[in-house]
């Protein structure tokens, strides 16, 4: 049996992963706690650890896992900005789930957009209270508006199709434009200037951190709607708050937040939220926050479990070769050994 410490377990993880337990030869140690320097000890004696978006997999944690003999860190998500993959190189292999349901995330983005601009969140609360007034519920048509998409990967492309379905004009920015895709690529500056709606679908890197900041918001159209279902760090939340308060930003829909790690995924009702900035954002009538929920569909959970189990099995069965392994050479054609179907190290 492959012993796997499963950190940050939620109730919805257990059924999807347990169904593969016997046939896959993986024995899970389901732990509610997140992986941190203090909790890494719980992985002692395990062959693998399975982690999610808000587990800490920094240099210190990697060193500890290596010392405990952990061979593989299996991310049950796509993004890996919480993992120091450079530190992991040569010590512990890192695998991820590159795509589990890009539709889930793109559709959630659309749900947030429609909820926000048609004031559904307000109408829902009103009619439950038998308040049938329409005052303050005026929205606007999406048809004919311009959507600016940052990151035209799997999720960005699906969201672009949804926008086109509404009759929107779509423009995009990507560091690596898709040749021959017919997508109208523009510079970031032009995207900020022309878009009525801006949606973020690029990864969080040193380059993209606070991509949406004070200067970017200054360039945007008055009333712009900003959607972020990617990673919180893409937005300087303080600058966003100022933009909203100045009535420059018309609305913001956030499924992610830079400081979400100790807040999202938990029931904090009945507590006073210590994060002043998040409290202020949530208090605004034109801000909708969901707590990193965009991925949460039955199809996605099934795909996450299937791919994660496949990744772990592939690693132990194929002499450490796993198609979904990540290392800091990824994307660098010269150095990427995985591209040559070899193990990363
Ligand atoms: P992907 O890898 O298919 O696409 C990412 C795109 O961003 C690529 O086209 C890439 O060229 C582009 N890109 C990279 N660096 C860039 C830069 N500096 N500026 C502009 N574009 C850049 O990824 P996918 O599957 O579409 O996911 C996008 C993001 O969505 C992920 O990075 C992840 O953070 C987030 N995500 C959020 C989830 C949620 O539940 N809220 C669930 C899954 C993913």
Boltz pocket constraint, residues with backbone or C-beta under 6 A from the ligand:
constraints:
  - pocket:
      binder: B
      contacts: [[A, 78], [A, 79], [A, 98], [A, 99], [A, 102], [A, 105], [A, 150], [A, 151], [A, 152], [A, 153], [A, 154], [A, 155], [A, 156], [A, 173], [A, 174], [A, 175], [A, 176], [A, 200], [A, 201], [A, 202], [A, 203], [A, 204], [A, 207], [A, 208], [A, 229], [A, 230], [A, 231], [A, 255], [A, 256], [A, 292], [A, 293], [A, 294], [A, 295], [A, 296]]
      max_distance: 6.0
